[in-house]
Amino acid sequence: MKDGRKIGTQAVPETTRAELVRMMVGREMKDIYPPKSTLAPGGTVLMNVEGLQVGNRVVDASLCVRAGEIVGLAGMVGSGRTELASGVFGALPARGTVEVRGARHTRMTPATAIRLGLGFVTEDRKSEGLLMYLNVAQNVTATTLRRVSRFGLLRAKEERTAGADAIREYGIAGARPAGSVATLSGGNQQKVLISRWVRVCTSVLILDEPTRGVDIGAKAEIYRLMRELTNRGLGILMISSELQEVIGMSDRVLVMREGRIAGEVSGQQMTEHDIMALATGGAQLAQTGGAHAYAH
């Protein structure tokens, strides 16, 4: 099924995963990831992080994100990826310097991060991201209440308009501004979260596991949205446990190991082997583990 229509029926022995993806999404599996940007060296640095330490989980981490690029943050589970992102955004206490468009801060808070134009889509959309008892429009406008208020009072019409605009622009299927966000599919819930943060994000959008728990069709749509955002001049810092996603979407990949950034790969070095070598300290992968062990 695709968009309410029957696309076809296939016998299991006569089909492949790639063929199922083509039928569900409408294009070949190799075309799921949009073309990468062709960045000129030395592009505008939107965010520069120096010597960040988050408790005992992240030690002396430094990185930068430039306009128009997606920087992947890879590593084994427990390597400190989410803690690093939370420290940058101020969701966890951190020491170090975060500079956004020339404004340097040594004590970041979420309020400061939002004011500087950062956005943060967390990995657990239901418990940390969405407001499950509120409707779609209320979720979309949660970070920009002043835009839909006057004299401190919410204006329902402006709120509904913002929700309708997000539904149309981000292709949130089956949604109504006044409809419950809890009844949407995982992929459409994720689009609601992204639309919320894009409303305030003018510099760097942090995406922690942006396609976790969504179907292949929704993944393709989220990938397209990500590239559209970078084409507008935003930067994206993406955490992902899926190696194919990291390689397919990232312009550069930073690899973490035991709370530290172990190295960076790009271009021809952006392979599963090279990322895993950095993530594991060069240890040989078990024959039964491989890339699967990376994600789980």
Secondary structure, DSSP 8 states (H G I E B T S, - for coil): -BTTB------GGG--HHHHHHHHHSS-GGGSS-------TT--EEEEEEEEEETTTEEEEEEEEETT-EEEEEE-TTSSHHHHHHHHHTSS--EEEEEETTEEESS--HHHHHHTTEEEE-S-IIIII--TTSBHHHHHTTT-GGGGEETTEE-HHHHHHHHHHHHHHHT-TT--TTSBGGGS-HHHHHHHHHHHHHTT-SSEEEEESTTTT--HHHHHHHHHHHHHHHHTT-EEEEE-S-HHHHHHH-SEEEEEETTEEEEEE-GGG-SHHHHHHHHTTT----TTTHHHHHH-
